[in-house]
Amino acid sequence: MKKILYIHGFCSSAQTATARRIQEVFNDCETHAIDVNHHPVESIKQIVDYVREHGIDLLVGTSLGGYYVLCANVDCIKVAVNPATDPEHMLNHPDMMGHLRYFNARQDGNWYFDFGPENLLEFRGIDFHITPETYIICSDHDELLGDNRAYCRTLMPEGHFSETSQIGHRMAPHFTEPVTGDLWKLLQGLLTY
């Protein structure tokens, strides 16, 4: 049985509807999701350790989780969905600063965290680990990060970048894309490879 690990975005948790949707669509796989945080070194290490400990076959992340997926040095298929490829600048917005509330319950019981300019500096000097099994899929209408497609395309070799008009920034909660859509076909194809 294939194992999938989902990594959520900024202000979210493993309890997001996206993780449940992945489990629903790929019910023949073992789906995992973990809470990460806004500290990149800590979160990337947590992901790497989890992938190795649990024998994950497919690592998929959205937004900041997509950034973490791109940075994780692991030996599995990696898919970043609408990744926040430059979090130091993408998270530098008044709405993303201060005393923030998570969108979903977290395993540690915390609902709030503080995020300030000093946290943006933590993203400096962290490199992507693009492997032959790394893929990016971007929305052509990302309402949160804007159009990040041109940069993402430069990161990927031929055939490893795709775009879709079927989702916005988040895969959840709206899920306007049917299970036969671009994102699900990409993931299904990679799982059967």
N, C-alpha and C positions, 0 to 999 in steps of 0.2 A: 504494500500500500504506500503510495506517494505521500510525502509530508510537506505541507505548505506552512510557512510562517508569514503572518501579516504584521507590518509595522505601520502604526497610525501616524497621523500628522500632529502638528503643533496644537496644544490645548486639548488633545483628545486622549483616548486610552484604548486598551485592548477590548473594552466593552462596546466599541463603536459598531454601528449597524453594518459597516463595511465588512468587518470580520465575520459577522453572522451571515452576510450575503455570500461571501466566498465559501463558507462552510456549506451553505444551502446549494450553491451551484455545483461545487465539487464534493458532493456527498460521498463519493467513492474514495476520497482522500482524507487523511488525518490533518485537520486544520488547527494551527496554533496561532495565538496572538499574545504579545507581551506588552506591558507598559514600559515605554521609554520616556525620557524627559528632555528638557531643553539644554542639557549639558552634553555636547556632542561626543567628547572622548569617552565619557562614562557610558553613554547610550550605544555607541558603536561597539565598544568592548562587550557590552551585555549581549548585543545581537550576535557577534562573532562567537562568543562562548555558547550561546543557546543553539546556534546552527550546528556547531561541532558536537555538542553534547547530545542533541536529539536527532542527528542525521537528517537534517532538513534538505529536501530536494529542490524546492522553489521558495525563494525569498522575495516577497512583493511588498512595496511600501508606497504610500501616497504622500505628496507634499514634503514636509520635513522628514517623514518616514522614507520617502523616495530618495532624499539626499543621503540619509543614513545607509540605505541599501547600496547606493552608488559608492559609498566610502568603505563599506564592510569588505574586508579581505577574507572572503570565504570561497569554498570550492563547491558551489551549487549554482543553479540558474538564478539570476537576479533580474527583477523587473521593477523599474521605477515609474510610477504613474504620476504625471504632472509634478516632477520633483522640484523642490525649492533649491535650485542649484547654487544659489548665492545667498544663504540665509543671513549672513551678516548685513546685507543690504535689504533683502526681501522682508525681514522681520523688523527692520528699523522704521516703525510706523507707530504713531501715538496710540492707535487702537490695540497694538500688540505689546505695549509697555505697561508696567505697573503691577498691581496686585490683580492677577488674572484667575478666572474660574475655569476649570476643566469642563468640557462639554459632556463628559460621561464619567460615571463612577470609576475609580481606580482601585487596584488591588490593595494598595496601602491605606485606603480610606481617605486620602487627601482629596480635597475639592479645589484647593487654591494653591497658587505658587506666585512668586515674585520674579519678574523679568525686566531687566534694565539694560542700559547701554553697555555695562560691563559684561553682560552675558553675550552680547554680539561679538565681542572680541574672542570668545572661546572658539569661534568658527574659523579663525585665521590659522593657516598652516596645515589644515586637514586636507589630505589628497583623496581624489577619487581612485578607486581600484576597479578600473574597467577591464573586464575579462572577456574572452570569447563567448561567454555565456551571460553577458549583460545586455539588457534591452531597456529601452525607454519608449513609453507611449504618452503622447501629450494631446490634450484637448485643443481644438482650434478656437475655443472660446472660453479660456480659463478666466473666470470672473474675479479670482482672488490674486493670482500671480501675474496676470497679463499674458502676453504672447511670448513664451519662452522656447518656442519650437526651434528657431534658428540656432540658438546656442546648443540646445540638446542634440540637434542633428549633427553638430560638429564633434560631439563626444563619441558618437557611435559609428562603428564600421557599417558598410553597406548591408542593408537588410536587418539592422538591429534597432532602427528608429522607425516609429510609425505614429500617425496622428489620427484622431477621430473627432467627429462632430457629434458623437452620441452621448458624451458626458461633458459636464463642466469641470470645475476644479475638483470637486469631491465626487467620489463614487457613490457616496451615501449622503443624505437619506433618500434622495429622490429616485435614483436608479432608473433614469429614463431609457437606459440601454437594455434591450432584451438580452437574454443569455446567449443569443446567437450573434450578438454585436461584436465589434472590433476587439474590445478589451478581452472579452471572454474567449473569443476564438484564438487570440494570441496566447493567453494562459493555457488553454486546452491543448493547443499545438505544442507548447513547450513541455507540458506534462506528459505528453505521449511520445516525445522525441527520444 
